[in-house]
Amino acid sequence: MNQPSARRERGEAIFKEVFGREPRPGSYPEFLRITVDHLFGEVWARPHLSLEERELVALAAVALGRTDWELRGHIGASLNLGMSREKIIEVIIQLAYYGGWPVANNGLRVAQEVFAELDNVTGKDADHDR
């Protein structure tokens, strides 16, 4: 019933909806296949949570793990799914109580960098054009 090709197609579609782009092969194509097929094709496709809710869970998890590379990607995904910068900041601030102040400090720094990079691309002033 859950054929590999259907799982792959579902995973690719969900990945694209979340990140706004196709999955990009990196140094480890087998890991990308596992990520697309299993994480997005099965876990993210499960019922009861919306993509936005799943993204909030992912955002919190990678912020708590202080995995800056993944945090940058999930901040971008959150924005891509329509979340406001303020909502992203609130998630990170709340993590200070659950993961510690260093987690929140790191997350806020990464968010500020991502927002500034996006503002540079779009020509916005990060301090005045929110």
N, C-alpha and C positions, 0 to 999 in steps of 0.2 A: 504494500500500500504506500509506504513512504520510500519511493524509489530514489536512488541516488541522483538521477538527473532532475527530478522534481525538487528535491531538497536543494540542489545546487542552484536551480533557477530561482527558487523562493529566497534562498540566502543572498544571491546577487541582487535581487530586487529590493530586499530589505536593507542591505548594505547601502545601496545607491540612495534609497529614500532617507536613510539616517545621515549619511555623510555627504550626500549631494554629488557623488562621483562614483565611478566604477572602482572595484577593488584593484589595487596596483600590486603586481607581483614584486616581491622584494628579493632578498638573498635566499629566502627559504620558501619556494613555491608550495611545498607540501604543507607547511604551516598555514599559508594563506588558504589552501584548499580546506584544511580542517576548520579554520576560522569561518570561512564562508558557508561550508556545508553544515557544520554542527552548531557553531555559536549562533550564526544568523539564520541558517536554514531550519534549525530546530528550536533552540532556546528563545531567540528573539521572536519566533513565529508562534510561540505558545499563546493561548488565550489569557484573558483576565487582566493583563496590563497593556496599556497603549505603548506605542513606540516612545512617546514623550516620557511616560513613567519609567520605562526601561532605561531610557537615556539618563534620567535623573539618578537612577541606581548606579549606572555605569560611571557617571560623572563623580558621584560620591566615592565609589570604590577606588577609582584611579587617583583621586585626590588624596584619599586616606593612605594609599600605597606610595604616595609621593613619586609616582612614575610620570615625570614631566612630559615626556614624549606623548604618552597616551592621554594625559590630561589635556594637552594642547588639542589633540584630535577630538576629544569628547567635548571640549568647550566649543569647537567649531561645529560639531554635530548638533549640540544643543541649540546654537544659534540657527543652524540650518533647519531645524525642526520648529523654529518660531519662538523659542524661549528668549526672553529679554536678558540683557546684560545684568539687570538688577536681580533677576531670579537666580542666575548663575552665581552671582556674588553672595546672595543670601544662603544658597546651599553650602558654599564654601565657608561662610562665617559660622553657620551652625555646626560644621565639622570641628570647629575649635573645641567644642565641649565634648565631643566624642572621640576625637583623634589627637587633640592637643593643639596648642597654639602654633607650634612649628608647622603643622599640617596646613592650618588655615593661612599662615603667613606665606608659605610656599604656593599654595593654591591661588591666593590673591595676586601674588607676583606674576605667576604664569598667566592668569586671566588678564591682568593689566598688559602684559606683553602681547597676548593674542589680540586684544582689543586695539592696541596701538598699531599693530601690523595691519589689521583690517582697515583702520582709519587711514593709514598711509596709502593703502591701495585705493580706497574710495575717495580720498581727499578730505575726509572729515577731520575736525579738531576733536581729539578724544576728550578734552576737558569741557568743551562747549556744545558739541553736536550730538547729544545722546538721544 
